[in-house]
Amino acid sequence: MARAVVAGLHSIDAGPVHLVGISFGGMVAQTMAVARPDLIRSLTLVATSCTFPDPVRDMVRERGRVARTEGMAAIAPLHVQRWFPEAFRTRRPDVLDRAVKLMLRQDPELHASLWDTVAALDLERRLSSLSCPTMVVAGGEDMSATAAAVQLIVDQIAGATPQDSPHFQTAPNISAKSGCPASMRPNCLTSGRNRIFGMLGASS
């Protein structure tokens, strides 16, 4: 997937860019950054991880197994509980309904293959090669990318800045009441000429 992003940037003659990745998109963004640092002007990683302990890898593989053997109807309700804080689920059942309907349209095998990709993620030792300005955002209610997982990324990248946002989970781009707060916005948004490339992963 990182190679596909690189190809996309080349096709529009873009780069270096301010790269923003949310959840699974953050994993792709990290992979791209370590492979092609020449294409990255700054990196903003939101609700994501760089590696997992073995029990978490097993849990992730189990999500793929459920999708393959039981279908998307079995996995979709579990996802929305992880993605959205309880208060948001109560306030916006329409968004949950739309999210579930979108997931039910996904191919179970493709969905499962994404979990296989996540289970194999291990970028911890490679992140130290990065030198671009980096912000790493943790959600206080995020059950997937915990504060410890976010801090692990920060510890590997020289000069990386951690940012806590206490009231979102895995899908802050949807569940935040008024969009991302100013403190979470990449520094690139305040400068004059920028190319910003964003990726989000709705399956993680």
trRosetta pair geometry for C-beta under 8 A, 3 or more apart (Angstrom, degrees):
i j d omega theta_ij theta_ji phi_ij phi_ji
1 4 5.4 -49 -153 31 39 115
1 5 6.7 41 149 -20 66 98
1 28 4.8 -72 111 -121 121 120
1 31 7.5 81 72 70 89 145
1 117 7.7 66 -7 -174 124 158
2 5 5.6 -49 -153 32 37 112
2 6 6.5 39 149 -18 66 102
2 28 5.5 -178 -73 -166 75 74
2 31 4.1 -124 -57 108 144 110
2 32 4.0 -169 -151 -70 103 77
2 35 6.0 110 136 29 140 142
2 36 7.9 170 162 12 109 108
3 6 5.6 -51 -150 36 36 113
3 7 6.3 37 152 -19 66 104
4 7 5.6 -52 -147 37 33 113
4 8 6.4 38 151 -22 64 104
5 8 5.5 -53 -150 34 33 114
5 9 6.5 33 153 -18 65 102
5 28 6.5 124 -26 157 141 116
5 32 5.4 -51 76 -91 134 147
5 197 7.5 120 -169 151 109 137
5 199 6.9 -54 -102 -62 133 143
6 9 5.8 -54 -151 34 32 110
6 10 6.5 31 152 -17 65 106
6 32 6.3 179 -53 -139 92 107
6 35 7.7 -83 -56 102 141 121
6 36 5.6 118 -105 -4 125 162
6 39 6.6 -157 -120 -26 86 171
7 10 5.7 -55 -149 38 33 111
7 11 6.3 37 152 -26 66 106
8 11 5.6 -53 -148 30 32 114
8 12 6.9 5 161 3 64 105
9 12 6.5 -73 -152 48 30 91
9 14 4.6 -102 -157 72 78 94
9 15 4.9 71 164 -46 128 114
9 17 6.6 -123 -125 -15 129 134
9 39 6.1 90 110 -160 164 132
9 197 6.8 -37 -89 -87 106 163
10 13 7.3 26 -171 -80 35 37
10 14 7.9 -99 -57 43 18 66
10 15 7.6 -14 -73 3 54 135
14 17 5.8 35 150 -66 108 118
14 195 5.2 -177 -158 176 108 152
14 197 7.0 125 131 -61 144 126
15 38 7.6 57 161 122 120 75
15 39 4.3 -47 -147 -141 127 82
15 195 7.4 -98 -61 88 27 147
16 38 6.7 -126 -81 153 108 47
16 39 5.3 163 -116 -173 69 28
16 40 5.7 -37 -159 56 108 10
16 41 4.2 132 124 -51 111 82
16 195 7.8 156 105 61 40 116
17 39 6.5 -3 18 162 87 80
17 40 6.9 -42 61 -116 64 42
17 41 6.0 -140 99 11 12 102
17 195 4.6 -80 -116 105 84 101
17 196 6.6 135 -177 -117 95 17
17 197 4.4 28 151 2 151 113
18 41 5.2 -53 -68 71 62 109
18 42 4.7 1 -127 54 83 96
18 43 8.0 -157 -163 -66 55 26
18 44 7.2 29 168 -4 91 107
18 186 5.6 136 173 138 128 154
18 188 3.7 -54 -99 -22 160 172
18 194 5.7 -8 0 -170 129 114
18 195 6.8 159 16 84 79 51
18 196 4.6 -30 69 -107 107 72
18 197 7.1 154 73 22 52 67
19 29 5.1 159 147 -147 118 109
19 32 7.0 -155 -149 87 161 128
19 33 6.7 -159 65 -71 151 102
19 39 8.0 64 -50 119 129 91
19 40 5.5 -54 3 -124 125 93
19 41 7.9 142 -8 41 77 68
19 42 7.2 -171 30 88 65 49
19 43 5.4 -10 68 -112 98 65
19 44 7.2 -175 96 29 51 69
19 197 5.5 -20 -108 70 65 96
19 198 7.7 151 -164 -90 46 39
19 199 7.8 -6 -171 9 88 101
20 25 7.9 20 120 131 60 125
20 29 7.2 -93 122 -103 12 154
20 44 4.4 -10 -112 67 78 110
20 46 7.2 18 -175 -4 88 113
20 186 6.2 -115 -81 -36 111 135
20 196 6.6 17 -4 -177 115 98
20 197 7.2 175 26 88 74 45
20 198 4.1 -19 71 -109 107 85
20 199 7.2 168 92 26 60 58
21 25 3.9 -159 -156 128 78 80
21 26 3.6 148 115 -89 104 42
21 27 7.2 -152 154 20 140 35
21 28 6.1 -171 -132 61 137 81
21 29 3.0 -141 -26 -11 142 135
21 30 7.2 -116 59 -20 155 70
21 43 7.9 -18 14 -166 102 84
21 44 7.3 162 25 88 58 62
21 45 5.7 -8 65 -116 94 66
21 46 7.0 -175 95 29 47 76
21 48 6.4 22 115 -46 102 159
21 198 7.3 177 -75 -157 39 57
21 199 4.9 -5 -113 66 79 96
21 200 7.3 163 -161 -86 47 42
21 201 7.8 25 -176 -14 88 100
22 25 4.9 30 49 54 55 120
22 26 5.9 25 -121 -37 5 97
22 46 4.5 -23 -108 74 75 110
22 47 5.9 26 -163 51 75 105
22 48 7.1 -170 -168 -48 25 108
22 171 7.7 78 156 -124 131 46
22 172 7.2 -139 -140 43 128 90
22 173 6.0 -57 -90 -20 173 122
22 198 7.6 23 -7 -177 98 99
22 199 7.2 -162 27 101 69 53
22 200 3.9 -3 57 -119 114 86
22 201 6.6 -162 95 22 69 69
23 26 6.0 132 44 11 14 103
23 27 7.8 -37 136 -4 42 95
23 46 7.4 -31 -26 97 57 79
23 47 5.1 -16 -69 104 70 105
23 48 5.7 -179 -116 -83 14 83
23 144 7.5 36 -132 94 94 144
23 145 7.2 -141 -111 -21 60 131
23 170 5.3 65 -96 -177 123 95
23 171 7.3 -9 -40 -80 140 59
23 200 6.3 52 37 -167 101 70
23 201 4.2 -131 99 61 100 95
23 202 7.4 102 75 -73 149 20
23 204 4.4 166 167 76 106 107
24 27 5.5 -47 -158 29 44 114
24 28 6.7 43 146 -16 69 101
24 48 7.6 -179 -51 -117 13 104
24 114 6.8 -5 -137 -180 153 117
24 118 6.6 -75 -113 -83 98 113
24 200 7.7 74 56 163 78 40
24 201 2.3 -177 49 -167 95 169
24 202 7.8 -59 28 24 120 29
24 203 6.0 16 -20 60 151 83
24 204 3.9 144 -47 -4 94 130
25 28 5.5 -50 -149 38 39 112
25 29 6.1 44 150 -24 67 104
25 48 7.6 -105 71 -83 57 134
25 198 7.4 33 163 167 148 64
25 199 3.3 -177 -153 118 114 86
25 200 4.5 -77 -5 -99 147 15
25 201 4.4 -171 -22 -26 70 84
26 29 5.3 -49 -143 35 34 116
26 30 6.5 37 156 -20 64 100
26 45 4.3 93 -149 -152 114 85
26 46 6.1 -156 -70 48 129 50
26 47 6.9 173 -10 73 146 55
26 48 2.7 -118 87 -52 143 162
26 49 7.8 101 99 20 121 37
26 145 7.8 36 62 -96 151 156
26 199 7.8 -174 -46 86 36 97
26 201 7.4 -98 15 9 69 117
27 30 5.9 -50 -150 33 31 110
27 31 6.5 32 151 -18 62 106
27 48 5.8 -161 -44 -164 68 119
27 49 7.1 2 -81 64 101 64
27 50 7.7 165 -116 -105 74 40
27 118 6.8 -162 -27 -115 177 76
27 121 5.5 -67 -151 -116 128 144
27 123 7.7 171 -151 -5 73 137
27 201 7.2 2 27 -19 101 156
27 204 7.6 111 -1 -39 127 172
28 31 5.6 -56 -151 36 33 113
28 32 6.3 31 153 -18 67 107
28 199 5.7 -71 73 117 128 156
28 201 7.4 144 -2 -59 113 120
29 32 5.8 -56 -147 38 30 110
29 33 6.2 32 154 -24 65 108
29 43 6.4 143 154 -150 116 99
29 45 6.3 -169 83 -95 133 87
29 48 7.9 98 43 82 110 179
29 199 6.1 -179 -56 47 98 120
30 33 5.6 -54 -145 33 31 113
30 34 6.5 21 162 -12 66 104
30 43 7.8 85 -90 -168 58 139
30 45 6.7 38 -59 -101 99 136
30 48 7.4 -179 -21 133 122 138
30 50 5.9 -152 -171 -111 168 89
30 123 5.2 110 137 125 127 170
30 127 6.7 -37 -160 -95 112 103
30 153 7.6 -101 -100 -132 137 120
31 34 6.5 -61 -150 38 26 101
31 35 6.3 14 156 -9 63 116
31 123 6.6 -119 -79 -87 65 136
32 35 5.9 -68 -145 45 29 105
32 36 5.9 -37 179 41 70 101
32 39 7.2 -69 160 76 104 128
32 40 7.4 135 118 -63 94 115
33 36 7.3 -81 -123 64 16 60
33 37 6.1 48 180 -96 62 67
33 40 5.0 37 -122 -55 85 161
33 43 5.5 17 -98 -94 149 140
33 130 5.7 19 146 -104 118 126
33 132 7.1 -115 -154 32 117 132
34 37 7.1 10 -125 -56 20 93
34 123 6.5 -172 -10 -154 151 111
34 126 4.5 48 -152 144 154 117
34 127 6.6 -84 -77 -90 121 44
34 129 5.9 91 -138 62 85 120
34 130 6.5 -75 -87 -57 70 99
36 39 4.5 19 133 12 113 116
36 40 7.2 128 105 -19 74 93
37 40 5.6 -65 -152 36 48 111
37 129 7.1 -126 -51 128 142 99
37 130 6.3 -175 -110 -117 120 67
37 131 7.4 60 -170 32 141 81
37 132 6.7 -170 -159 -27 93 113
40 43 5.8 8 -173 -61 130 96
40 130 7.8 -34 88 -141 150 105
40 132 4.9 -99 121 -36 108 167
41 132 6.6 136 143 -150 17 126
41 133 8.0 -10 141 38 60 98
41 188 6.9 93 104 -97 120 130
41 194 7.9 -153 83 -142 155 84
41 195 7.8 116 7 58 138 85
42 132 5.5 -171 -108 161 36 108
42 133 4.4 -25 -122 72 100 98
42 134 7.0 -177 -169 -77 70 41
42 135 7.8 27 166 2 110 90
42 186 6.1 137 110 -169 132 121
42 187 6.6 -135 -148 53 168 97
42 188 5.4 -168 43 -46 138 115
43 130 7.1 -27 6 -173 151 143
43 132 5.5 100 -9 94 99 121
43 133 7.3 174 28 92 67 51
43 134 4.4 -9 69 -111 102 85
43 135 7.5 -176 97 31 59 57
43 157 7.9 -106 69 -154 136 162
44 134 7.5 175 -80 -156 36 52
44 135 4.8 -1 -118 61 78 101
44 136 8.0 -177 -158 -78 45 34
44 137 7.3 23 -179 -11 87 110
44 186 4.4 -100 -51 -80 142 109
45 48 5.1 -95 178 47 100 126
45 134 7.1 7 3 -171 104 99
45 135 7.3 -178 30 92 64 54
45 136 4.8 -8 67 -115 104 73
45 137 6.9 -175 94 23 52 73
45 150 8.0 172 107 -134 108 85
45 153 6.3 -101 86 156 153 160
46 136 8.0 -179 -77 -159 36 43
46 137 4.3 -5 -115 59 74 119
46 172 6.4 -102 169 38 129 128
46 184 7.4 60 -105 -173 119 117
47 137 6.8 -29 -29 96 62 91
47 138 7.3 114 -87 -132 52 35
47 139 5.3 13 -92 -6 103 116
47 142 5.3 -160 -131 -120 98 150
47 144 7.2 57 176 74 93 106
47 145 4.6 148 -173 45 50 139
47 168 7.5 -87 -69 118 130 109
47 169 7.4 77 -130 143 137 39
47 170 5.1 148 169 -136 139 49
47 171 7.8 -119 87 -48 170 24
47 172 6.3 170 -29 -6 134 107
48 145 5.2 5 -9 -105 7 149
48 149 7.9 -137 113 132 35 118
48 150 7.8 95 61 -96 54 79
48 153 7.6 58 92 -54 89 156
48 204 8.0 53 -115 109 75 143
49 52 6.3 59 136 -67 148 83
49 121 7.1 109 98 108 96 143
49 144 7.6 -115 -24 145 119 81
49 145 5.2 -153 -46 -115 84 86
49 149 4.3 -50 -109 180 96 130
49 150 7.8 -83 -93 -64 59 50
49 152 7.7 27 -151 62 76 124
49 153 7.4 -156 -148 -47 34 114
50 121 7.1 -151 176 152 30 112
50 122 7.9 57 146 -156 68 25
50 123 4.4 -100 -168 69 90 98
50 124 5.2 123 119 -76 116 61
50 127 6.0 -32 -144 -44 153 138
50 149 7.5 168 19 -178 70 83
50 152 6.2 -141 40 110 112 108
50 153 5.0 142 -24 -89 124 89
50 156 6.9 -95 80 23 173 152
51 121 6.2 -156 -106 119 43 84
51 122 4.8 53 -116 -126 102 57
51 123 6.3 -155 -54 38 86 57
51 124 4.4 -38 -13 -35 138 108
51 152 7.3 -99 42 134 95 145
52 56 4.0 -120 -176 88 116 122
52 57 5.0 147 97 -55 123 78
52 60 7.0 63 109 -12 177 137
52 119 7.4 -74 51 -140 144 45
52 121 6.7 76 -3 70 100 98
52 122 7.9 -92 27 -83 67 74
53 56 5.3 91 59 10 72 103
53 57 7.3 -134 102 -7 36 90
54 57 5.4 -52 -146 34 38 115
54 58 6.4 40 156 -21 68 101
55 58 5.6 -52 -152 34 34 113
55 59 6.5 36 150 -20 65 104
56 59 5.4 -51 -149 35 37 114
56 60 6.3 40 152 -21 67 103
57 60 5.7 -53 -148 36 32 112
57 61 6.4 32 153 -18 65 104
57 119 4.7 95 -158 -159 79 84
57 120 8.0 86 -141 -66 115 31
58 61 5.7 -53 -148 37 32 111
58 62 6.5 38 150 -26 63 104
59 62 5.5 -51 -153 29 33 117
59 63 7.1 39 148 -23 62 95
60 63 5.7 -45 -159 24 38 113
60 64 7.1 36 145 -13 62 100
60 115 5.4 -177 167 -171 81 92
60 118 5.2 -129 -172 102 140 110
60 119 4.3 180 96 -80 122 87
61 64 5.5 -52 -159 36 41 114
61 65 6.4 44 145 -22 69 102
61 115 6.6 147 -105 138 29 108
61 116 6.9 58 -115 -100 77 61
61 119 4.9 58 -60 -99 83 158
62 65 5.3 -48 -147 34 38 115
62 66 6.4 41 153 -21 67 100
63 66 5.8 -51 -150 33 32 111
63 67 6.6 33 152 -18 63 105
63 75 6.3 94 -163 -136 81 124
63 78 7.7 -150 -121 101 101 141
63 112 7.9 -177 116 -120 67 65
63 115 4.8 -159 86 -126 102 151
64 67 5.7 -54 -150 35 34 112
64 68 6.3 29 155 -17 67 108
64 111 7.6 179 -122 118 66 70
64 112 3.8 97 -161 -157 81 78
64 113 7.3 113 -139 -47 122 19
64 114 7.8 -176 -97 64 103 57
64 115 3.5 -159 -60 77 99 129
64 116 5.4 84 -109 -46 166 75
64 119 7.4 -75 -8 -21 134 131
65 68 5.8 -59 -149 38 31 109
65 69 5.9 1 166 3 69 116
65 112 7.2 105 -53 -138 21 120
66 69 6.5 -70 -133 50 23 92
66 70 5.2 -33 -171 35 66 118
66 74 5.4 -133 171 111 103 123
66 75 5.1 133 111 -74 116 102
67 70 7.3 -53 -91 57 10 76
67 71 7.1 0 -161 -171 44 9
67 72 6.4 29 -140 -84 85 57
67 74 7.6 -161 -89 68 39 100
67 75 5.0 -17 -78 -19 80 154
67 108 4.7 176 162 -160 83 84
67 109 7.9 175 127 -69 105 21
67 111 4.7 -133 -169 98 152 114
67 112 4.3 -167 81 -67 120 89
67 115 7.0 154 14 2 136 137
68 108 5.8 146 -97 145 34 110
68 109 6.4 65 -110 -98 85 59
68 112 4.5 38 -51 -77 94 163
70 73 7.5 -109 142 66 86 78
70 74 3.7 6 123 2 124 160
70 75 7.3 133 82 -33 107 84
71 74 5.8 105 67 4 66 98
71 75 7.8 -154 107 5 39 93
71 108 5.5 -87 -128 -81 47 143
72 75 5.9 -70 -146 47 42 99
72 76 5.5 52 161 -42 79 106
72 103 5.4 -179 -179 144 119 85
72 104 5.1 162 107 -116 128 43
72 106 5.7 139 -101 62 145 92
72 108 5.5 -135 -43 -84 83 87
72 111 6.6 110 -94 8 98 165
73 76 6.3 -39 -131 17 25 116
73 104 6.3 44 -76 -114 71 100
74 78 8.0 8 142 -3 58 115
75 78 5.7 -66 -163 41 49 113
75 79 6.3 50 147 -27 79 106
75 103 7.4 -130 92 165 91 133
75 111 7.4 158 77 140 153 142
76 79 5.7 -57 -152 30 34 113
76 80 6.8 26 160 -16 68 102
76 99 7.8 159 -169 124 99 81
76 100 4.7 95 158 -138 130 77
76 103 4.2 153 -111 95 107 140
76 104 6.2 -20 -61 -58 156 76
77 80 6.2 -55 -149 34 35 105
77 81 6.8 36 155 -20 64 105
77 100 7.0 23 -74 -112 58 120
78 81 6.0 -57 -157 33 33 113
78 82 6.8 24 152 -13 65 107
79 82 5.9 -65 -155 39 35 105
79 83 5.9 29 156 -22 72 113
79 99 7.6 -144 107 148 111 118
79 103 6.5 156 52 -97 150 159
79 203 7.4 -63 -129 -149 140 47
80 83 5.5 -54 -136 38 35 112
80 84 6.0 -14 -179 19 71 111
80 89 7.1 111 149 -109 102 113
80 96 5.0 84 -169 -143 145 92
80 99 5.4 131 -97 96 108 134
80 100 6.2 -39 -41 -63 139 89
81 84 7.5 -77 -129 51 15 76
81 89 7.6 12 -109 -80 53 153
82 143 5.4 -106 -137 57 85 117
82 144 5.9 66 179 -39 123 109
82 169 6.5 180 158 163 48 135
82 170 5.7 24 135 1 88 135
83 99 7.1 -155 71 -170 157 159
83 169 5.8 134 166 99 22 122
83 170 4.7 -79 -119 63 55 105
83 171 4.2 25 -174 -6 100 120
83 174 7.6 11 159 58 115 131
83 175 7.3 164 143 -37 80 130
83 202 7.9 16 -113 -159 141 68
84 88 4.6 -118 -178 89 103 122
84 89 5.1 128 110 -61 120 85
84 92 7.8 -117 -163 67 147 108
84 95 7.4 137 -97 105 154 121
84 96 6.7 -109 34 -84 156 95
84 99 8.0 -173 -26 3 128 165
84 169 6.0 -153 -92 40 8 131
84 171 6.2 -31 -69 51 71 117
84 174 7.4 -66 -91 97 102 114
84 175 5.0 168 -127 -90 80 134
85 88 4.8 90 61 9 80 104
85 89 7.1 -146 97 -8 40 87
85 141 4.7 43 -97 112 104 162
85 167 6.5 -48 -34 -179 165 66
85 168 6.7 -110 -28 -127 116 30
85 169 5.4 171 -53 -24 69 107
85 175 6.2 131 16 171 89 145
86 89 5.6 -54 -148 34 34 113
86 90 6.5 31 155 -17 66 104
87 90 5.8 -56 -152 36 32 110
87 91 6.1 23 154 -14 66 113
88 91 5.6 -61 -140 43 32 107
88 92 5.7 -26 178 30 71 109
88 95 7.6 -49 161 65 100 140
88 175 4.4 -17 -124 -149 169 105
89 92 7.2 -76 -122 59 17 70
89 93 7.1 52 176 -87 58 63
89 96 5.8 58 -137 -63 78 139
90 93 7.6 -13 -156 -51 20 87
92 95 4.2 20 141 12 117 115
92 96 6.8 136 110 -13 75 84
92 175 8.0 -164 43 -121 140 70
93 96 5.3 -53 -152 39 45 115
93 97 6.1 50 150 -25 72 103
94 97 5.6 -51 -148 34 32 114
94 98 6.5 31 153 -17 64 105
95 98 5.7 -54 -149 37 33 110
95 99 6.3 34 152 -21 66 105
95 174 6.4 147 -171 169 136 118
95 175 7.9 155 124 -89 157 69
96 99 5.6 -54 -146 35 32 112
96 100 6.3 30 156 -18 65 105
97 100 6.0 -55 -149 36 29 109
97 101 6.4 27 154 -18 63 108
98 101 5.7 -56 -147 37 31 111
98 102 6.4 32 155 -20 65 105
99 102 5.8 -55 -150 35 30 111
99 103 6.5 28 153 -17 64 106
99 174 8.0 85 -76 168 124 168
99 202 7.8 -155 -145 -172 97 120
100 103 5.7 -57 -150 37 32 110
100 104 6.3 35 153 -24 66 105
101 104 5.7 -51 -147 31 32 114
101 105 7.0 32 152 -21 60 103
102 105 5.9 -58 -161 30 35 111
102 106 7.4 46 144 -35 62 96
102 202 7.6 -34 115 141 134 153
103 106 5.5 -39 -161 8 45 118
103 111 7.8 73 -160 -109 85 145
106 110 6.6 -124 176 74 92 110
106 111 5.0 83 135 -59 130 118
106 203 7.8 126 -135 -92 167 117
107 110 4.1 68 78 13 108 111
107 111 6.5 179 86 -13 54 86
108 111 5.5 -56 -144 39 32 114
108 112 6.1 32 157 -20 67 107
109 112 5.7 -53 -146 37 30 111
109 113 6.4 34 153 -24 63 104
110 113 5.6 -53 -149 32 32 113
110 114 6.9 37 152 -22 62 99
111 114 5.9 -52 -161 26 33 113
111 115 7.2 30 146 -14 63 101
111 203 6.1 -167 -144 -136 83 138
112 115 5.7 -53 -157 34 40 111
112 116 6.6 45 146 -22 68 100
113 116 5.3 -45 -151 31 40 117
113 117 6.6 45 149 -21 65 99
114 117 5.5 -50 -153 32 36 114
114 118 6.5 37 149 -18 66 102
114 201 7.9 168 -176 -162 132 116
114 203 5.2 49 109 97 152 152
114 204 7.6 -124 146 -57 116 89
115 118 5.4 -48 -146 36 38 113
115 119 6.2 43 153 -24 66 103
115 203 7.6 -111 -57 145 78 119
116 119 5.7 -52 -148 32 31 114
116 120 6.8 22 155 -14 62 108
117 120 6.1 -65 -155 38 30 106
117 121 7.3 55 146 -51 62 88
118 121 5.7 -28 -162 -14 41 118
118 204 6.1 155 -99 -106 146 119
122 125 7.9 10 152 17 87 92
123 126 5.1 -75 -163 50 68 110
123 127 5.8 79 141 -47 95 94
124 127 6.5 -54 -160 8 25 112
124 152 6.6 -49 -120 160 106 115
124 156 6.1 -156 -166 -81 59 149
125 128 7.0 -38 -176 7 43 110
125 156 7.8 -131 -100 -137 17 129
126 129 6.1 -37 179 12 60 114
127 130 5.7 -38 -172 10 60 116
127 153 6.5 -141 -147 -148 168 65
127 156 3.7 64 85 125 122 131
127 157 5.3 -74 159 -61 106 86
128 156 5.3 -98 -61 -177 70 80
128 157 7.2 -148 -101 -87 35 41
128 158 7.5 67 -152 -26 65 89
130 134 6.7 59 131 -48 134 139
130 157 5.0 -25 76 -127 117 102
130 158 7.7 -175 89 30 69 78
131 158 6.4 -6 -116 59 66 114
131 159 7.8 54 -157 32 56 126
133 159 7.0 -74 -116 124 54 122
133 161 8.0 0 -174 2 81 110
133 187 6.4 -50 139 38 149 134
134 157 4.9 -14 48 132 156 150
134 159 7.1 115 34 96 89 81
134 160 4.1 -34 85 -113 113 88
134 161 6.9 169 94 22 58 70
135 160 7.3 165 -91 -166 20 73
135 161 4.9 -26 -109 70 70 100
135 162 8.0 139 -162 -106 60 12
135 163 5.8 14 -176 -7 103 124
135 184 7.7 150 146 -158 138 49
135 186 6.2 -165 28 -109 134 67
135 187 7.5 149 -34 -14 128 89
136 150 5.2 159 145 -169 113 91
136 153 4.9 163 -122 93 154 124
136 154 5.1 -134 43 -66 141 87
136 157 7.9 139 -36 41 125 132
136 160 5.7 29 -8 170 112 119
136 161 7.1 168 22 81 70 47
136 162 5.5 -34 72 -108 94 60
136 163 7.0 165 81 22 42 78
137 150 7.2 -92 96 -140 20 139
137 162 7.9 138 -93 -167 30 53
137 163 4.6 -29 -104 74 74 103
137 164 7.7 159 -157 -91 61 17
137 165 6.1 15 -175 -2 106 112
137 172 7.7 -75 128 21 134 161
137 184 5.4 51 -110 -139 143 102
138 142 6.7 -134 -175 35 67 134
138 145 6.8 -144 -127 124 72 97
138 146 7.4 10 -151 149 118 29
138 147 4.8 82 175 -107 156 63
138 149 7.9 143 -112 67 109 79
138 150 3.8 -125 -74 9 108 165
138 151 7.7 -4 -54 -38 145 71
138 162 6.8 0 -3 -168 110 100
138 163 7.2 169 21 84 68 50
138 164 5.3 -24 67 -110 98 65
138 165 7.1 173 84 28 47 69
139 142 3.5 100 70 -33 106 112
139 145 7.1 80 28 75 94 98
139 165 5.6 -31 -108 75 60 92
139 166 7.7 102 -169 -149 51 10
139 167 7.8 -76 -160 76 88 23
139 168 4.2 -91 -132 88 121 77
139 169 5.4 162 128 -111 149 15
139 170 7.1 -136 37 -62 151 31
139 172 6.0 -162 -86 -60 126 116
140 147 7.6 22 -110 -61 51 113
140 164 6.4 63 -62 -179 92 99
140 165 6.7 -128 -9 100 89 42
140 166 3.4 14 -5 -143 153 52
140 167 6.4 10 47 -42 116 31
140 168 7.4 91 33 41 72 49
141 166 7.3 71 -23 166 83 52
141 167 6.5 22 -3 -151 120 28
141 168 6.4 -164 46 99 100 15
141 169 4.8 -64 103 -72 93 80
142 145 5.1 -28 145 61 139 74
142 146 6.6 -166 97 -88 93 36
142 168 6.9 18 -56 110 95 66
142 169 4.7 139 -95 -151 58 51
142 170 5.6 114 -135 -62 96 61
143 146 7.5 -1 -161 -74 24 84
143 169 6.7 -4 5 -147 78 110
143 170 7.7 -56 44 -38 71 105
144 169 7.7 81 15 175 94 89
144 170 5.2 36 29 -84 129 122
144 204 6.6 149 167 157 158 83
145 149 5.1 -124 -160 85 60 135
145 150 6.1 77 158 -56 99 91
145 170 6.9 120 13 -107 99 82
146 149 4.8 103 53 4 72 100
146 150 7.1 -136 99 -1 41 86
147 150 5.7 -55 -149 39 34 111
147 151 6.2 36 152 -21 67 106
147 164 7.1 10 -116 -109 111 107
148 151 5.6 -52 -145 36 32 112
148 152 6.6 41 152 -28 62 100
149 152 5.7 -47 -155 24 32 116
149 153 7.3 33 148 -16 60 98
150 153 5.9 -51 -161 30 39 110
150 154 6.6 38 145 -18 68 105
150 162 6.4 106 137 -134 110 104
151 154 5.3 -52 -148 37 40 116
151 155 6.2 43 153 -25 69 104
151 162 6.5 3 -98 -97 66 145
152 155 5.8 -52 -148 32 30 113
152 156 6.8 25 155 -19 61 107
153 156 6.0 -65 -157 33 32 108
153 157 6.6 1 161 1 69 112
153 160 6.8 -130 128 158 80 164
154 157 6.7 -76 -145 45 27 92
154 160 4.5 -156 -138 101 61 121
154 161 7.5 -92 -129 91 110 6
154 162 4.7 -26 -85 -61 153 99
156 160 7.7 28 65 2 59 147
157 160 3.9 76 84 -43 108 125
163 183 6.1 172 -152 139 123 97
163 184 5.7 156 135 -104 146 67
165 168 5.4 5 114 24 116 107
165 172 6.6 57 95 -121 149 146
165 176 7.8 -34 167 -100 141 116
165 180 7.9 -74 -99 -145 159 76
165 181 6.7 170 -117 23 115 117
165 183 7.9 167 -82 83 94 109
165 184 5.9 4 -62 -72 132 132
167 176 7.6 106 96 -116 99 68
168 171 7.5 -128 -177 75 105 42
168 172 3.8 50 167 -99 159 93
168 175 5.5 145 -132 83 90 114
168 176 5.7 -28 -81 -71 130 83
169 172 7.5 176 57 -60 38 70
169 175 6.6 32 33 41 85 161
170 204 6.7 -147 -170 111 135 67
171 174 4.5 -12 147 34 112 111
171 175 5.4 98 92 -10 87 104
171 202 7.2 41 -103 -125 117 71
172 175 6.1 -71 -120 54 33 89
172 176 5.0 42 -177 -39 76 108
172 180 6.5 71 136 -92 117 86
172 184 7.8 -105 138 175 151 166
173 176 7.2 -12 -105 14 11 109
173 180 7.3 -21 -98 -48 60 102
173 200 6.1 -68 15 -103 152 156
176 179 5.7 17 102 163 125 3
176 180 6.0 119 45 -74 174 42
176 181 7.6 -141 -160 -27 137 73
178 181 7.8 64 80 -81 97 66
180 184 4.4 -111 179 84 107 126
180 185 5.9 134 110 -68 120 75
181 184 5.3 91 62 7 72 103
181 185 7.7 -126 104 -21 41 87
182 185 5.7 -46 -154 12 41 117
185 189 4.9 -52 161 28 117 147
185 190 8.0 110 114 -37 118 90
186 189 5.6 116 72 -15 75 93
186 196 7.3 160 58 -125 144 119
187 190 6.1 -57 -171 29 54 107
187 191 7.3 45 142 -21 75 105
188 191 5.9 -61 -156 29 46 109
188 194 4.8 122 171 -135 104 144
188 196 6.1 154 110 -87 136 103
189 194 7.4 -98 -92 41 33 168
189 196 7.5 29 -80 -75 76 149
191 194 5.9 111 78 -54 98 113
201 204 4.7 24 117 18 122 108
